[in-house]
Amino acid sequence: MLHLFCPYCQEHREEDEFHYRGQAHIVRPKDPDALSDKEWGDYLFFRKNPKGIHHEMWYHVSGCRRFFNVTRNTVTYDIYETYKIGEMPAVTDKEETE
């Protein structure tokens, strides 16, 4: 089981209190009407699925009910950091975690 640190509650909690909500830092197109069907479909449905460092968005369901981001290794399940929505990650590649 994962233990996540909520940057808003300032507490470590078990994974059961949270829901994974997908890839973090996805920018919505400024003018969706100008996109082709393929471009709109790519925005809606295609996400990165990296082996290694990944930035994810999580939701604290049983706590403060806020969204936050997690930097996690998808191979080892190690969590390197959690940070508030709107902030940028400190860890961006494998070299920073070693």
C-alpha positions as a printed Julia matrix, in Angstrom:
98×3 Matrix{Float64}:
   0.0    0.0     0.0
   1.18   3.49   -0.82
   1.39   6.17    1.84
   0.85   9.66    0.46
   1.64  13.01    2.03
  -1.14  15.54    1.49
   0.49  18.97    1.02
  -2.7   20.65    2.24
  -3.43  18.55    5.35
   0.31  18.2     6.04
  -0.14  14.52    6.99
   0.87  11.11    5.66
  -2.17   8.93    4.93
  -2.84   5.52    3.42
  -3.67   5.21   -0.26
  -7.28   4.27    0.55
  -7.99   7.92    1.41
  -7.03   9.09   -2.09
  -8.1    8.58   -5.69
  -5.73   8.69   -8.63
  -7.04  11.21  -11.18
  -4.54  10.9   -14.05
  -1.53  12.6   -15.51
  -0.62  15.99  -14.02
   0.19  19.23  -15.87
  -2.09  18.71  -18.87
  -2.84  22.05  -20.49
  -6.31  22.5   -21.98
  -6.3   23.84  -25.56
  -7.0   27.58  -25.68
  -9.45  27.23  -28.58
 -10.94  23.71  -28.63
 -13.25  24.63  -31.52
 -10.22  25.21  -33.76
  -8.91  21.65  -33.24
  -9.49  18.83  -35.66
 -11.33  15.75  -34.39
  -8.0   13.91  -34.21
  -6.34  16.7   -32.18
  -9.32  16.9   -29.8
  -9.38  13.11  -29.41
  -5.64  13.08  -28.69
  -6.15  15.73  -25.98
  -9.05  13.85  -24.39
  -7.83  10.27  -24.51
  -4.08   9.95  -24.97
  -1.81  10.27  -21.96
   1.8    9.43  -21.26
   2.44   6.05  -19.67
   6.15   6.24  -18.86
   8.33   3.64  -17.28
   9.97   5.58  -14.45
   9.31   9.12  -13.26
   5.7   10.25  -13.72
   3.78  13.29  -12.46
   0.27  12.34  -11.36
  -2.77  14.15  -10.02
  -4.45  12.71   -6.9
  -7.58  13.66   -4.98
  -7.82  13.5    -1.16
 -11.3   11.99   -0.91
 -11.4   11.23    2.81
  -9.56  14.33    3.96
  -9.45  17.9     2.71
 -11.11  16.95   -0.63
  -8.46  18.81   -2.64
  -6.4   17.87   -5.67
  -2.61  17.75   -5.53
   0.26  16.32   -7.58
   2.61  13.43   -6.89
   5.94  12.57   -8.49
   6.16   8.78   -8.49
   8.31   6.1   -10.06
   6.0    3.74  -11.95
   8.51   0.88  -11.76
   9.42   0.95   -8.06
   6.31   2.78   -6.75
   8.63   5.16   -4.86
   7.05   8.54   -4.19
   9.58  11.34   -4.48
   7.4   14.34   -3.67
   3.9   15.73   -3.39
   3.06  19.32   -4.21
   0.07  21.62   -4.55
  -1.81  22.25   -7.78
  -0.23  25.21   -9.57
   3.27  24.41   -8.29
   5.95  22.81  -10.47
   7.72  19.57   -9.54
  11.2   19.69   -8.05
  11.99  16.19   -9.32
  11.81  15.9   -13.09
  14.1   12.99  -13.97
  15.78   9.91  -12.54
  19.11  11.64  -11.82
  17.47  13.89   -9.22
  16.19  10.9    -7.24
  19.5    9.1    -6.82
